[in-house]
């Protein structure tokens, strides 16, 4: 309502036009429940957003792009090289995140390249054609709504998947939870 009030004072003609538009939409959907109307209008309810953790139970596959806090999309090319790109349409940045066991253990695979992300004992990221234990990662949900992925095999010191300011993969031992 605050937005409508501001529009009324600033642009009287636009305000009347907006009322007409929204009024006609409301009339069309007046027999819908608020939940149905929110779904049709692609709105969310006025309540706290909660995450869905069902996929952590095993077998679920998500197709995503991973965007780092350093402003890079994670890519795995046809040679298994892991890098970052700032091109959101890069086909190598489309990743399959598959839950492999309960407790949020997952594997990350490039959809186009068919390489898995793997982390060795030294914390180096590599692409592997064949899945193994080094390809397992734990998903950690951070307070800033980012997700962090740490090696599930090498747990003495948490080692995360990370890209540098230049879009190059960082060694896991030099990373930290942020």
Buried (B, 14 or more C-beta within 10 A) or exposed (E): EEEEEEBBEEEEEEBEEBEEEEEEEEEEEEEBEEEEBBEEEEEEEEEEEEEEEEBBEBEEEEEBBBBBEEEBBBBBBEEBBBBBBEEEEBEBBBBBBBBBBEEBBBBBBBBBBEBBBBBBEEBBBBBBEEBEEBBBBBBBEEEEEBEBBBBBBBEEEBBBBBBBEEBEBBBBBEBEEE
